[in-house]
Structures are given as structure tokens and as C-alpha cells.
Amino acid sequence: MRKVTRRAALFGAGGLAGWAAAGLFRPDLPTYAGTKPIVAPRGQTILNDASGLSATPVHSHLQFAQSDQTLVDAVRLEMAEARSAGRPLNVGAARHSMGGQAIPRQGTAISFRNGAIEIDSDNQIYRAHAGARWSDAIAALDPLGWSPKVMQSNNDFGLAATYSVNAHGWPVPFGPMGSTVRSLRMVLPSGELVICSPHENAELFNLGMGGYGLVGVIIDMDVEMVKNTRLLPSYAVMDTADFAANFRQAVNDPEVTMAYGRLNVERETFFEHALLVTYREAEDQQELPAADGSGWMAHAASRIYRAQLGNEALKTFRWWNETRLGPALGGGPTTRNSLLNEPVVTLDDHDPQRTDILHEYFVGFDAFDRFVDACREVIPASYQEFLNVTLRYVAQDDQSVLSFAPVPRIAAVMSFSQELTERAEADQARMTRNLIDRVVDLGGAYYLPYRPHATVDQLTRSYPRAAEFAQAKRELDPGLLLRNNLWDQYLGQL
């Protein structure tokens, strides 16, 4: 899936002239000779991901809809065949990652299509089978008055994939989604089926949480759920310098159940203003409507979101819409499930010449102001078109070996629009490495599912237990059956 904008004519064939016309060209910035478009190879079975930049040849791409023992048997068979042929194997869902983290080069790629959800209301858990997406979970939970305790901010992605990247979301005051998994069943590279939880095979559980499918193939998971509720939003606009303190106060407020922030993106006043959105339970909790999502406000906002590319006036208008008009028109009550039930495709605009690239950085509350200063210095000093930043809370994660939140942190999820050329990719890589250096110097970390522009040293500085993970992986999987680009380019070098 490729994410794009409608201003392709400005930044596509126009190249540097387009940047200059938009007032974005800076003669003091580096220039790149590679104006050649980035295209996928042909004549092979190719898998890509959300970036459109990870075209990777695979031996085969299989789709399994089985469940329980039938699925276990099918996975074991494919593992045995791949092992015999010396091929890697990996399992993916939406493949929304942006650097081949769910693609085995020249290997066996598997996608699960069994989305069954089984609800255990007495224990407040639900069993998600291998191919379940968050949209499946909400569809099953909502009619019975339940909601996922923690999920990603969009419903397109697989639950097992969310655990495997240890993603987080809006709900507070929680950590990553992996902390809400009670137990799971997983086929190890040896073919053994094991049950893992924080108390049973805990070492395997902690390796698999944020382990990017390198530990085992998940068959199903038991995940915690909470009551669905009617929520009322509150909107507060402030100087960015005041955001961290206000955000900390919000996530520590027991009445706040969801919270996030935004910063303005106009270049002249870049990151000077902040919006804090919090949700509290309404008094009226009777007869909750069915979960919807993708209402007219979301679609209207997506049009403005796309139109801001290369247009500073529209960036200003979008900030006004987000902080003033939107709250006035759409700031009424909603349900927890409706907030979560939004597909990422809402923001898609089908421009073949551009792609949206995500970054995510994790910094402590006390380092947030210095992080903002770093962004002001690094991001405008690039050719990339910055579209959005969302600020979320992540509680301390002491479970995952590859934890990005050893202390409570603010997560900054950034969206850039990038032209699909070698020149733009080189500029993106330079900017990314500069940002990572600044974040790591602040004691923070970058998120691993995105473009593989970091150096190995930057990864190990962000994830001090990375070498420990790599050693445990080799002991568990001496034939290195389960592989992807994260292993090939990074962890396998440790």
C-alpha cells in the first residue's frame, strides 16, 4: 500500500525546481544526483511494504486460513521444507512496516487469513487467532460491550504483528500492547509448539514481544480487554514548552482514559504550538452506539492533510481546523471503540510518485524540550515535506528484551511525504541518521519498524540489549530459519 499526496506535480517530475517553487529550496543543503525513480524489480515474486521502497524477491508467498492444530501442522510443514532448502521464513500481516521487517529475502513468506476472535467475558480476555486484525477484534468485542485494552491507532494491522513490533496507542496509562497479552501459543524454529506468558516460558515471551517474528510463529493469543465506554474529549492549545508538563499531568489523571498531542508544522513557527487532546468517561453510559469510525470529519481532515503538501497557508489552515474548527464541530461524545476503529487507508491518496514515510522517537518527559529543539534544527534542514507529528504516552516496559521504553516516555510519531526517487531516499537517510543521533544523545530511542536508515551503532545505542537478543536468537534458531531484513541488516551483525 502506497501513501501519497495530490501535489505530485510539484514534487514529482519537478524535483528541485518544485522545491524552489514551493519556497522550500535551500542552497546550503546537500544536493543529490539520483533523480532516477525507484522502481521494483520484475520477473520474480516480489513483496513490498507500506513504504513502496522495500521490493524484495521471495521464493513464495503463502496464505493460510487454517486454525488450531491444522495451522500448526501447516506451519511445521513449511518450516521443514524451508529448512531443508536453506531458505528463510517469516510471517506478516498488513506488512505496514517500512524496511522489510516482515519479508524474508528469497524465502517463504506467509500471511495468515484466519481472523477468528473468541471472547471470555468472565476473565476479561479474548483469544485472537493467527490472522486476526484489529478490525476483527472490534467487530467481535463491540456488540458485547468490550474494547481492546491497548491497540495500535489504526485497525488494519494484525494483533500478532502488533505484539511482534510491540506497538502502542492512545489508551493511557498503559505501556505497549505486549503488556496486555496474557499468553500465546507459538511454533518455535524447531517445530515445537509452546505456550508462552509472563509466567510460563517468560524468556521466550519477552523475546517475542517486539521480536519481529524472529523467535517463533504465533498461532493465537489471549489478550486483555476493557469495557467500551462513551467518552468526552477536551482540547487544550498551548506553547510547546508547556506540553510535557501538561501531558504528564493528563496521563497521571485517573479520569483520563485516552490522550494524545500534536504540534504545528508550518516552517516559520515550526513546533512552537501544541495541542493536547484528552478523553474522559461521560456520565451517560447507556445504549452505546455501534463502533463506526471514518466519519465525515475524518475524511474532510484527510483532504486538508493532503492538500497541505508544499502549501504553508494550508498548513496554517489545518492547524486552525485541528485546534478550533474541528473541536467545535466534532468535539461531542464518542465511544472508545469508535476512536480506535479507524483504518490507515483514510489518509491514502494514491499518488504513484510519492510515499508517506513514518518515523517514531521515544524520549523522557524531562528531555522533551531538547528533543523539540533537535527537530527544529534537523527537520527543516532537509528536502523532506513534513506532514504531521502525534505525541503519545508509553508506560515503562520492563518485559521486552528490545524495549524502547525502559522508563515512561513520550512517543513522537512523525509523517513525511517523500518523492520516490533515489535523491529523496538519500536525503531521507541523512536526515534520519541525524535525528537518531540527537535522540540517542538525549537518552532516547528510535522505533525499529521503519526505514532501515540507522547504523548498527545507532541501533545498539538505542537498544542496549540488542546483542543479548541476537545471542538468544542464535541459540533458539541455530539454522537462522526465521529471518527478515531487521536480522539481515542489523541484528545478525551483532
Summary of the structure (lengths in Angstrom):
residues: 494
radius of gyration: 22.0
end to end distance: 31.8
largest distance: 64.4
contacts: 1723
relative contact order: 0.15
helix: 34%
strand: 24%
